Amino acid sequence: MTKFDEATQAIKVDEGTYDVCLDPGYAIGGPLNGGYLMAVILRAAVDASPFEHPVSTTAQFLKAPVAGPAQVRIEPLKAGRTAAFARATLVQDGMAHIEGLITTATLNGAEPVFEEPADDMPGRDECVKLPDPKPESGMTLNAQMELLFDPPTIGWLKGEPTGRPESRAYFRMAEPQEPDPYVLALAVDALPPVVFSAGARGWAPTVELTWHLRALPAPGWLTLLGSGRLISDGWFDEEVEVRDSAGRLVAQSRQLARVGRG
C-alpha cells in the first residue's frame, strides 16, 4: 500500500459509515486540498457500491475540514444494471463538511468511438518545477506529487502573468504509483488556481467541483490542461482536462471557486 493509499483509506464501520483519517500531508497553507478530500470520499463510495469505478462526482465544499479523524456517511440512492447512485457526506465533529453525489459504474477499457485531440503541450524537458515552498508556509501538498509546468503559465511567479486564466503541467505522484481513479481525483485539483495566470493571488477556495472519470489511465505521467472562461464578482470557473501517457482523455472537471485575496 502506498502513502497515498493509506492517506485516503476508508474503514467500514457499518453499512453506511466509514472511518477515515485526514492526512496533514495534503494541505495548501492550512486547508486540505479538495482533490485529496474527494479521493477519501470516493474510497468509501466505491466500497459501498456494486460497481468498481467512480465515473461522476459532484462535491459541495461546505466547510474546510482539518487533518485528523472524520467519517464518510454513504446513502445509496439507486442501483441499476449499469450504474449506481449515492450521496456521500464527509462529517467531522458532528458537522457536514463536504456533500457529494457520486455515480459508480464499471469501465471496460473500450476504445473510444470519438475523441477530440489534445491541445499541444511542450515536452517535459521544456517544462519547469515551481520553487519548493518554505517550511512555514504549510504547503505540504507539493511534497506528495511532481508537477512540471508549461513555463508561460507560471509567469505570475515573476510578476508576468499571461492575463488569461490558464495552467498546464505534467503530473505524477512523488512516491512511485501508477495513476488510478483516486489519483485522478487528486490530479483534477492539483494545479495552482488558473486565476493566478490572470493576475490574481491568494487562496482560492473551491465551492463546488464536478469531475468525470472517462477512462482508466495508462501507466506514466498525466498531462493536466487547465483553463477558465469567466472571472467576475469575486468568482471564477476552472476546467481541467487530464490526458494519460498515451494521450487519451481520462478525466475532466469543472469547479466554481472564489477569487483569492493575496
Secondary structure, DSSP 8 states (H G I E B T S, - for coil): --HHHHHT-EEEEETTEEEEEE-GGGBSSSSB-HHHHHHHHHHHHHHTSSSSEEEEEEEEE-S---SEEEEEEEEEEEE-SS-EEEEEEEEETTEEEEEEEEEEE-------S----------GGG-B------GGG---GGGGEEEEE-GGGGGGGGT---SS-EEEEEEEESSS----HHHHHHHTT-S--GGGGGT--S---EEEEEEEE-S---SS-EEEEEE-S-EETTEEEEEEEEE-TTS-EEEEEEEEEE----
